[in-house]
Amino acid sequence: MKRNLIASSLFAGAVILVASFGPLRFAATQAQGAGSSCSGTPCQIPNLFDPDLAELKPANNQALNDFIKGALDTIKGGNNDKDRGCYPLPITLTVFTKPDPKDPSFQDLLADERMKAIWNYFVEKGLDPQKNLEPIKALGPKDGTAEGTYNNVDRDPPVLKTNSTPPKGTKVKQGDQIKIHATASERHVDGHKSWPSGVKSFRLQGLRHEAAALRSQSLRTELYGPE
């Protein structure tokens, strides 16, 4: 698919800047993608567990079964064989358990057992969670519920990493050179959570009150393509 080809070939871009003076601001934006329900925002899956219990109640839970059906459609085409350094697992499921400050060991045990019950139910429905599911155990007031997300669209901006020579915080004087290296990445291993569609743009911008100083000094920018 063309979208996957773009994602795998344009997941990162880098900028090396040599400037005489002044802090700079970087901004990177992602390419756009299309998806289905549960792709752009998580689907709410209510009424999975009763309070303090880990027995799954799937029989009348249409939201859970609809999510699994959509998940099976999402993983068609072999997405589970993608490079995990670049791509996320196809599905994220967050299961909520009410915090229990008086008995944190029971709280943790309950969260583990609930996730295990969901895991086994997915297996029964023909979805291999080992290859396709990123499980998240969360504490919160929505006890016994879950949020499910298909990771087949790009929901997140690129992860921007910068470093400089001399390092940030070093005191410099006019005429000194500051070399800045910035990388915008949509690789999962770099912290990008959703499907990578590519880095659409990378903007370098001087702060307004220093614009005149930047214009009067030497400025050289080198753009490097996908790493």
Helices and strands as residue ranges (DSSP letters): H 2-9, E 12-19, E 24-30, E 43-45, H 62-74, G 79-81, E 91-97, H 104-124, H 129-132, E 133-139, E 146-150, E 159-165, E 178-185, G 188-190, E 199-206, G 208-210, H 211-216, E 219-224
